[in-house]
Amino acid sequence: MDGKTKSNEVLYTPSSWCKRMHPDMVVNKHIEIVQLISEQIKKSRYHIKTNIRYGPGDQQLLDVYEDELNSLDYTFVYIHGGYWQDLNKDISAYCVEPLVNAGIRVVIPGYDLAPKVALFNIVKEIHQLLSYLKDCLKYKNIWLGGHSAGAHLASSMIHTEINENIGVKGFILISGVFDLNPLLETSINKALKLNKETCLQLSPLNNLYGLDFTHIMAKFHVKVLVVYAENDSPAFHFQSKQFAKFLDKLGLEVIEERIIGVDHFDIVENLSNKDYSLTKTIINFILN
């Protein structure tokens, strides 16, 4: 492993930058926390529809959480992370309670993971998800968000949304990866099997290049919230800042924010707390 490869390996290993506990403990602790919160949500008073199939893939299932007595017909779709090869929807409902209490329907989708399927196919599955929400469930006012790899998948829909007007009103991108090239020589790529060409094709920083959304924004307004953790690695800081500036130049309305006092994991774990700054930001971003 050469110097650059080793550097990227560390920069794109979020657990290495956590200050709360030893790096070897971080991922397991994260799974423990989000699983516990998600299990509690499933026992709550909310109206829950689980395992709705939106496509042919094994994991193309979604869960819907809402309070039918307090619904404002806003939908937040939250795509989990895990470097496109780990985690699942069943432990990713930790953001549900504060949003549903604010009148926002929450959809938590699953998707097939690498190496079983290629990243091209995973991106296609998210496109199928949006089409299903619009055409079959008839949802409007959709806000598409995700964490880490989920932020990449959400941002990969910006091009589709602008061109097809599926109904996504905004994107909420949390500690995302928008340029895949740095992952090429890292262990992350063992399951993904990306090459230089596929990295370009699947990187939102590249495949949106040269577009101008100014004229389309006059027809329908699309907002993008790009956030990252204070204790994310410098690579995640750079990617988020770079992508926010890039989208701004394309003519989209962009808000960029650094969340103080958190890392790559508790930036989303804390979404179960209604008083957490990012929870409040997301609710205000959707409702206002």
BELVEN-V63985 format. One record per run of one state. SS is the DSSP state (~ for helix, > for strand, _ for the rest). FROM is the first residue (numbers start at 1). LEN is the number of residues. If there is no record, write none. Layout:
SS&FROM&LEN  SS&FROM&LEN
This chain:
_&1&2  ~&3&9  _&12&2  ~&14&4  _&18&5  ~&23&20  _&43&4  >&47&7  _&54&7  >&61&6  _&67&7  >&74&6  _&80&9  ~&89&3  _&92&4  ~&96&6  _&102&2  >&104&6  _&110&9  ~&119&17  _&136&6  >&142&6  _&148&1  ~&149&7  _&156&2  ~&158&7  _&165&3  >&168&7  _&175&6  ~&181&3  _&184&5  ~&189&4  _&193&3  ~&196&7  _&203&1  ~&204&4  _&208&6  ~&214&4  _&218&5  >&223&7  _&230&4  ~&234&17  _&251&2  >&253&7  _&260&6  ~&266&7  _&273&4  ~&277&11  _&288&1
